[in-house]
Amino acid sequence: MKLVSHILVLVLLFVVKTIKAQEFSITATVVNVTSNEGKVSYALYDKVNYMKKPIQAKSSKVVDRKSTVVFENVPAGEYSVICFHDKNDNDKMDFEPSGMPLEDYGASNNIMRMGPPMYEDSKFQVTDKDVSLEIKF
């Protein structure tokens, strides 16, 4: 019985290690922040929760007009990253009364049209390795 218990523990440890090995990181860098004020806030989404509650959310200070975050433990799949320059550090994107944004924003793949970023334009795949994204406002 003791031998069976040890074998089960070893199998379980192997399975957990294999599952962990299938998680990746996504590094997102905004390369053209207009100033070093405030921070850049990022959100990682999949298609189901796009523009709702993010899978992961992170912020990073701006240094030399660049900002970088790393989303860790991301399973293989399809994702999108959107971000904005929170110049006044109030943890929200600010808008004019007309609805126009007062702060710069961007999305993975750098396809920007009038209005908010679209999932289909910003989606990318995480397959078998870590991903690095360069985002421009």
GROMACS elastic network, one bead per residue, 0.5 to 0.9 nm:
[ bonds ]
;  ai    aj funct       b0    kb
    1     4     6  0.51153   500
    1     5     6  0.63110   500
    1     6     6  0.87758   500
    2     5     6  0.50933   500
    2     6     6  0.63212   500
    2     7     6  0.87015   500
    3     6     6  0.51507   500
    3     7     6  0.62190   500
    3     8     6  0.86574   500
    4     7     6  0.50961   500
    4     8     6  0.61626   500
    4     9     6  0.86667   500
    5     8     6  0.51265   500
    5     9     6  0.62414   500
    5    10     6  0.86879   500
    6     9     6  0.51388   500
    6    10     6  0.62288   500
    6    11     6  0.86436   500
    7    10     6  0.51163   500
    7    11     6  0.61562   500
    7    12     6  0.85605   500
    8    11     6  0.50884   500
    8    12     6  0.60671   500
    8    13     6  0.85811   500
    9    12     6  0.50533   500
    9    13     6  0.61258   500
    9    14     6  0.85922   500
   10    13     6  0.51244   500
   10    14     6  0.61867   500
   10    15     6  0.86622   500
   11    14     6  0.50830   500
   11    15     6  0.61995   500
   11    16     6  0.86863   500
   12    15     6  0.51050   500
   12    16     6  0.61915   500
   12    17     6  0.85631   500
   13    16     6  0.51775   500
   13    17     6  0.61078   500
   13    18     6  0.85632   500
   14    17     6  0.51298   500
   14    18     6  0.60989   500
   14    19     6  0.86456   500
   15    18     6  0.50592   500
   15    19     6  0.61898   500
   15    20     6  0.86261   500
   16    19     6  0.51374   500
   16    20     6  0.61722   500
   16    21     6  0.85637   500
   17    20     6  0.50988   500
   17    21     6  0.61095   500
   17    22     6  0.88643   500
   18    21     6  0.50307   500
   18    22     6  0.66620   500
   19    22     6  0.53323   500
   19    23     6  0.72215   500
   20    23     6  0.54937   500
   20    24     6  0.87099   500
   20    73     6  0.77498   500
   20    75     6  0.87998   500
   21    24     6  0.78110   500
   22    73     6  0.85551   500
   22    74     6  0.83566   500
   22    75     6  0.62380   500
   22    76     6  0.69644   500
   22   127     6  0.89466   500
   22   128     6  0.75190   500
   22   129     6  0.87338   500
   23    72     6  0.78167   500
   23    76     6  0.66399   500
   23   128     6  0.87625   500
   23   129     6  0.86441   500
   23   130     6  0.86369   500
   24    71     6  0.84617   500
   24    72     6  0.63480   500
   24    73     6  0.53722   500
   24    75     6  0.61298   500
   24    76     6  0.71839   500
   24   126     6  0.76230   500
   24   127     6  0.86109   500
   24   128     6  0.78975   500
   24   129     6  0.63106   500
   24   130     6  0.51106   500
   24   131     6  0.77633   500
   25    70     6  0.65166   500
   25    71     6  0.54658   500
   25    73     6  0.60136   500
   25    74     6  0.58714   500
   25    75     6  0.86588   500
   25   126     6  0.88089   500
   25   129     6  0.80420   500
   25   131     6  0.63763   500
   25   132     6  0.83813   500
   26    69     6  0.82896   500
   26    70     6  0.56082   500
   26    71     6  0.50392   500
   26    72     6  0.66086   500
   26    73     6  0.88395   500
   26    74     6  0.74834   500
   26   126     6  0.82874   500
   26   130     6  0.59370   500
   26   132     6  0.57588   500
   26   133     6  0.74479   500
   27    68     6  0.70132   500
   27    69     6  0.58425   500
   27    71     6  0.63495   500
   27    72     6  0.85822   500
   27   130     6  0.79638   500
   27   131     6  0.62268   500
   27   133     6  0.60503   500
   27   134     6  0.85321   500
   28    42     6  0.83662   500
   28    67     6  0.82428   500
   28    68     6  0.56280   500
   28    69     6  0.55517   500
   28    70     6  0.63778   500
   28    71     6  0.80587   500
   28    81     6  0.79345   500
   28   108     6  0.83120   500
   28   131     6  0.84551   500
   28   132     6  0.59844   500
   28   134     6  0.60836   500
   28   135     6  0.69935   500
   29    66     6  0.69592   500
   29    67     6  0.55287   500
   29    69     6  0.66730   500
   29    70     6  0.88293   500
   29   132     6  0.79179   500
   29   133     6  0.61890   500
   29   134     6  0.50356   500
   29   135     6  0.58890   500
   29   136     6  0.84884   500
   30    33     6  0.65847   500
   30    40     6  0.81869   500
   30    65     6  0.83130   500
   30    66     6  0.55888   500
   30    67     6  0.52909   500
   30    68     6  0.65184   500
   30    83     6  0.85338   500
   30   106     6  0.83349   500
   30   133     6  0.84860   500
   30   134     6  0.59747   500
   30   136     6  0.56415   500
   30   137     6  0.73345   500
   31    65     6  0.68421   500
   31    67     6  0.69160   500
   31    68     6  0.86788   500
   31   134     6  0.67283   500
   31   135     6  0.64661   500
   31   136     6  0.59996   500
   31   137     6  0.81999   500
   32    35     6  0.86725   500
   32    65     6  0.60099   500
   32    66     6  0.62394   500
   32    67     6  0.87766   500
   32   135     6  0.82182   500
   32   136     6  0.58806   500
   32   137     6  0.64926   500
   33    36     6  0.73058   500
   33    40     6  0.84808   500
   33    62     6  0.75422   500
   33    64     6  0.85404   500
   33    66     6  0.58553   500
   33    67     6  0.76451   500
   33    85     6  0.73225   500
   33   104     6  0.81252   500
   33   136     6  0.79411   500
   33   137     6  0.69707   500
   34    37     6  0.86389   500
   34    65     6  0.63809   500
   34    85     6  0.86595   500
   34   104     6  0.83158   500
   34   137     6  0.86659   500
   35    38     6  0.84360   500
   35    62     6  0.77043   500
   35    63     6  0.88572   500
   35    64     6  0.81369   500
   35    65     6  0.56826   500
   35    66     6  0.89178   500
   35    87     6  0.82121   500
   36    39     6  0.77498   500
   36    61     6  0.78453   500
   36    63     6  0.60075   500
   36    64     6  0.66010   500
   36    65     6  0.54563   500
   36    66     6  0.80608   500
   36    87     6  0.83168   500
   37    61     6  0.82317   500
   37    62     6  0.68816   500
   37    65     6  0.89111   500
   37    85     6  0.87046   500
   37    86     6  0.82107   500
   37    87     6  0.53311   500
   37    88     6  0.73471   500
   37    89     6  0.84471   500
   38    60     6  0.89218   500
   38    61     6  0.65877   500
   38    62     6  0.69550   500
   38    85     6  0.73184   500
   38    86     6  0.56424   500
   38    88     6  0.55419   500
   38    89     6  0.51035   500
   38    90     6  0.88076   500
   39    59     6  0.65382   500
   39    60     6  0.55055   500
   39    62     6  0.55303   500
   39    67     6  0.77894   500
   39    84     6  0.85398   500
   39    85     6  0.59927   500
   39    86     6  0.52889   500
   39    87     6  0.62112   500
   39    88     6  0.81827   500
   39    89     6  0.64889   500
   40    58     6  0.85368   500
   40    59     6  0.55441   500
   40    60     6  0.54716   500
   40    61     6  0.64288   500
   40    62     6  0.68453   500
   40    67     6  0.65134   500
   40    68     6  0.84002   500
   40    83     6  0.66978   500
   40    84     6  0.55864   500
   40    86     6  0.55958   500
   40    87     6  0.78938   500
   40    89     6  0.89512   500
   40   105     6  0.89748   500
   41    57     6  0.74524   500
   41    58     6  0.59097   500
   41    60     6  0.66034   500
   41    61     6  0.89385   500
   41    82     6  0.84867   500
   41    83     6  0.53981   500
   41    84     6  0.55595   500
   41    85     6  0.65312   500
   41    86     6  0.66604   500
   41    91     6  0.78232   500
   41    92     6  0.86771   500
   42    56     6  0.84032   500
   42    57     6  0.56672   500
   42    58     6  0.52783   500
   42    59     6  0.59060   500
   42    60     6  0.83428   500
   42    69     6  0.77701   500
   42    81     6  0.68129   500
   42    82     6  0.58221   500
   42    84     6  0.68318   500
   43    51     6  0.86744   500
   43    53     6  0.87475   500
   43    54     6  0.56597   500
   43    55     6  0.74480   500
   43    56     6  0.59644   500
   43    58     6  0.65557   500
   43    59     6  0.87471   500
   43    80     6  0.82446   500
   43    81     6  0.55961   500
   43    82     6  0.55202   500
   43    83     6  0.62671   500
   44    50     6  0.84789   500
   44    54     6  0.55104   500
   44    55     6  0.55538   500
   44    56     6  0.52641   500
   44    57     6  0.62879   500
   44    58     6  0.86923   500
   44    71     6  0.77813   500
   44    79     6  0.68910   500
   44    80     6  0.58863   500
   44    82     6  0.69007   500
   45    48     6  0.79644   500
   45    49     6  0.60909   500
   45    50     6  0.52334   500
   45    51     6  0.73305   500
   45    52     6  0.82980   500
   45    53     6  0.79384   500
   45    54     6  0.51705   500
   45    55     6  0.55156   500
   45    56     6  0.74696   500
   45    78     6  0.87510   500
   45    79     6  0.55591   500
   45    80     6  0.52108   500
   45    81     6  0.62771   500
   45    82     6  0.81986   500
   45   119     6  0.88707   500
   46    49     6  0.57694   500
   46    50     6  0.58014   500
   46    54     6  0.80986   500
   46    55     6  0.74614   500
   46    77     6  0.82267   500
   46    78     6  0.62172   500
   46    80     6  0.61506   500
   46    81     6  0.88567   500
   46   119     6  0.84219   500
   46   123     6  0.82007   500
   47    50     6  0.52940   500
   47    78     6  0.75903   500
   47    79     6  0.69758   500
   47    80     6  0.79127   500
   47   119     6  0.68271   500
   47   120     6  0.86753   500
   47   123     6  0.83479   500
   48    52     6  0.87816   500
   49    52     6  0.52463   500
   49    53     6  0.61273   500
   49    54     6  0.66758   500
   49    55     6  0.78515   500
   50    53     6  0.74838   500
   50    54     6  0.72210   500
   50    79     6  0.89661   500
   50    80     6  0.78760   500
   50   118     6  0.89283   500
   50   119     6  0.69157   500
   51    54     6  0.72282   500
   51    82     6  0.86970   500
   51   119     6  0.87752   500
   53    56     6  0.85144   500
   53    57     6  0.89883   500
   54    57     6  0.61597   500
   56    71     6  0.69878   500
   56    72     6  0.88757   500
   57    71     6  0.81919   500
   58    69     6  0.67593   500
   58    70     6  0.81780   500
   58    71     6  0.78557   500
   59    67     6  0.86966   500
   59    68     6  0.84249   500
   59    69     6  0.69510   500
   60    67     6  0.59425   500
   60    68     6  0.62860   500
   60    69     6  0.62821   500
   61    66     6  0.84713   500
   61    67     6  0.62724   500
   61    68     6  0.82370   500
   62    65     6  0.56710   500
   62    66     6  0.54353   500
   62    68     6  0.82378   500
   62    85     6  0.89935   500
   63    66     6  0.53840   500
   63    67     6  0.64411   500
   64    67     6  0.83956   500
   70   132     6  0.89825   500
   71    74     6  0.70048   500
   74    77     6  0.83615   500
   74   126     6  0.82111   500
   75   126     6  0.75287   500
   75   127     6  0.84023   500
   76   125     6  0.75065   500
   76   128     6  0.70480   500
   76   129     6  0.86683   500
   77   124     6  0.84795   500
   77   125     6  0.57993   500
   77   126     6  0.52363   500
   77   127     6  0.64988   500
   78   123     6  0.64706   500
   78   124     6  0.56270   500
   78   126     6  0.62092   500
   78   127     6  0.85661   500
   79   119     6  0.85170   500
   79   122     6  0.80974   500
   79   123     6  0.53302   500
   79   124     6  0.55253   500
   79   125     6  0.63797   500
   79   126     6  0.75216   500
   80   107     6  0.74142   500
   80   108     6  0.61564   500
   80   109     6  0.88221   500
   80   119     6  0.65783   500
   80   120     6  0.87721   500
   80   121     6  0.88635   500
   80   122     6  0.54482   500
   80   124     6  0.62993   500
   80   125     6  0.88153   500
   81   106     6  0.85070   500
   81   107     6  0.56009   500
   81   108     6  0.52942   500
   81   122     6  0.71574   500
   81   123     6  0.78571   500
   81   124     6  0.89675   500
   81   133     6  0.89675   500
   82   105     6  0.75061   500
   82   106     6  0.58105   500
   82   108     6  0.64647   500
   82   117     6  0.75900   500
   82   122     6  0.81708   500
   82   135     6  0.88678   500
   83   104     6  0.86155   500
   83   105     6  0.55794   500
   83   106     6  0.54542   500
   83   107     6  0.62286   500
   83   108     6  0.87907   500
   83   135     6  0.86409   500
   83   137     6  0.87738   500
   84    87     6  0.89439   500
   84    92     6  0.88489   500
   84    93     6  0.69419   500
   84   103     6  0.67564   500
   84   104     6  0.56224   500
   84   106     6  0.63291   500
   84   107     6  0.87859   500
   84   137     6  0.80565   500
   85    88     6  0.87500   500
   85    89     6  0.88583   500
   85    93     6  0.78529   500
   85   103     6  0.58216   500
   85   104     6  0.54251   500
   85   105     6  0.62454   500
   85   106     6  0.89645   500
   85   137     6  0.86931   500
   86    89     6  0.52766   500
   86    90     6  0.68670   500
   86    91     6  0.66062   500
   86    92     6  0.68286   500
   86    93     6  0.64459   500
   86    94     6  0.81609   500
   86   103     6  0.67173   500
   86   104     6  0.82097   500
   87    90     6  0.81061   500
   87   103     6  0.70919   500
   87   104     6  0.89410   500
   88    91     6  0.82800   500
   89    92     6  0.79171   500
   90    93     6  0.81144   500
   90    94     6  0.88080   500
   93   101     6  0.73842   500
   93   102     6  0.76663   500
   93   103     6  0.65249   500
   93   104     6  0.88212   500
   93   105     6  0.87857   500
   94   100     6  0.87660   500
   94   101     6  0.60806   500
   94   102     6  0.54517   500
   94   103     6  0.62404   500
   95    98     6  0.76737   500
   95    99     6  0.55162   500
   95   100     6  0.54422   500
   95   102     6  0.50011   500
   95   103     6  0.75197   500
   96    99     6  0.52598   500
   96   100     6  0.52621   500
   96   101     6  0.61719   500
   96   102     6  0.62185   500
   97   100     6  0.74493   500
   98   101     6  0.89190   500
   99   102     6  0.89955   500
  100   115     6  0.86252   500
  101   104     6  0.72595   500
  101   105     6  0.84010   500
  104   137     6  0.59325   500
  105   117     6  0.89813   500
  105   136     6  0.82576   500
  105   137     6  0.53402   500
  106   110     6  0.66417   500
  106   111     6  0.83453   500
  106   112     6  0.73079   500
  106   117     6  0.74822   500
  106   135     6  0.64551   500
  106   136     6  0.60655   500
  107   110     6  0.55866   500
  107   111     6  0.72141   500
  107   112     6  0.76246   500
  107   117     6  0.64884   500
  107   118     6  0.86844   500
  107   121     6  0.86191   500
  107   122     6  0.59880   500
  107   135     6  0.63182   500
  107   136     6  0.76948   500
  107   137     6  0.79987   500
  108   111     6  0.76738   500
  108   121     6  0.81410   500
  108   123     6  0.69586   500
  108   124     6  0.76982   500
  108   133     6  0.67375   500
  108   134     6  0.74445   500
  108   135     6  0.58628   500
  108   136     6  0.85364   500
  109   112     6  0.88351   500
  109   121     6  0.69618   500
  109   122     6  0.51961   500
  109   123     6  0.74326   500
  109   124     6  0.78491   500
  109   133     6  0.79405   500
  109   134     6  0.80517   500
  109   135     6  0.71039   500
  109   136     6  0.89119   500
  110   121     6  0.82545   500
  110   122     6  0.72083   500
  110   134     6  0.83370   500
  110   135     6  0.60355   500
  110   136     6  0.61567   500
  110   137     6  0.78729   500
  111   117     6  0.77523   500
  111   118     6  0.86406   500
  111   121     6  0.60727   500
  111   122     6  0.68776   500
  112   115     6  0.82476   500
  112   116     6  0.81003   500
  112   117     6  0.62972   500
  112   118     6  0.83740   500
  112   121     6  0.81961   500
  112   137     6  0.88350   500
  113   116     6  0.75661   500
  113   117     6  0.71350   500
  113   118     6  0.85889   500
  114   117     6  0.83388   500
  115   118     6  0.86216   500
  117   120     6  0.88607   500
  117   121     6  0.73532   500
  117   122     6  0.72371   500
  118   121     6  0.53936   500
  118   122     6  0.63845   500
  118   123     6  0.86358   500
  119   122     6  0.51708   500
  119   123     6  0.57273   500
  120   123     6  0.56406   500
  121   124     6  0.89733   500
  125   131     6  0.85812   500
  126   129     6  0.69289   500
  126   130     6  0.72179   500
  126   131     6  0.67163   500
  127   130     6  0.82609   500
  127   131     6  0.89487   500
